[in-house]
């Protein structure tokens, strides 16, 4: 028992989740930055229509992620990471993109 306690005490502390995510997605982010659309987006060279389409597409991604997080909010791992008021974006994306056509019709059809 003493040896196990000593080993646990000597074990390095796990890095914060934010650092693990940053380190773990570094290559993917670098690759994404080299996609033509992202390069143009970063430089402010996309049309308002493309921007709205991107926001509408992100709405669907965030909506599904948020639904999944809510469904599993009591899971021991997710419970510590579930901060809906601070992290949820779907409704803000919906509101900021105008959603008058495509998203509203799809959301109503799914309801």
N, C-alpha and C positions, 0 to 999 in steps of 0.2 A: 504494500500500500504506500509506503514511504517513497519507493522508487517511482511509482506512478504519479504521485503528487509532485515530486521533483521534476519529472519529465514534463508534466503539464505546466509547471511554473516556468520552465526553461523554453517552452514552445513559443515561437514568435507570434505576436498578435496579428490577426488577419487585417489586411489593409481595409480602409473604408470602402463601402460599395461604390461610391462615386469614383474612386481611384481605380478600382478593379474594372468598372465599366469603361472608363477613359482609356486605360491601358489595353483592355480587351477588344475595343472597337477602333483602335488607332489606324490599323491598316484599312479597314472598311471605310472609315471617314476619309482617308487620304485618297482612296480609289474613287469615292463619290465626288470629291472635290474636282476630279479630273474629267467628269462627265460634262459634255458640252452644255446641257441645260443648267447644271449647277454653276459652271463657270460664268455663264451669262447671267444667271440669277444673282450671284455674288457681285457682279459688276453692274447690276441694275439694268441689264439689257434684255429684259423680257417684257412682253406686252401685258397690259392689264388682264386681258382674257386668259393668257397662260397662267398668270398669278392666281386668278380666281379658280381656274381649273385645278391648280396644285392645292389650294386651300380646300376645295371641295373633296379632292382625293384624300387629303390628310384627315378630313373629318371622318371618313369611313374607317380609317386605320385607328384613330383615337377612340372612336365610338366602340369598336370591338374590343380594344385593349381595356377600356374603362369598364365595359360590361363584364369582361372576364375577371378583372380585379375585384369588382363588387361581388361577383358570385363566389369568389374564393377569399374574400377579405379576412375570414377567420382562420385561414390556413396559418400554421405557426411561422412559416417563412414570410408570407405576404403581409401578415398582420403588422409587422414592424415597418413595412414599406408603403402601406396604404394610407395616403393623405389626399383624399379626393378633393377637398377644398383648395389645396395648394397645387395639385398636379393635373386635375382634369381640364381638358382643353376642347373637347368635342363641341360643346354648346357655344363656346367663344368662337371657334372656327366657323360653325354654322352661321352665327350672327354676323361675323365680319365678312363673309363671302357673298352675302346677298341671297344665297340659296334659293332664290325664288323659283327655280325651275327643277333641275335634275334632282338635287338632294331632297327637297321637300316632297316631291312626288314619290321617290323611292322610300323615304321614311314613312310616309302615309301608307304605302302599299305593304310595308313590312309590319305595321302596327296592327 
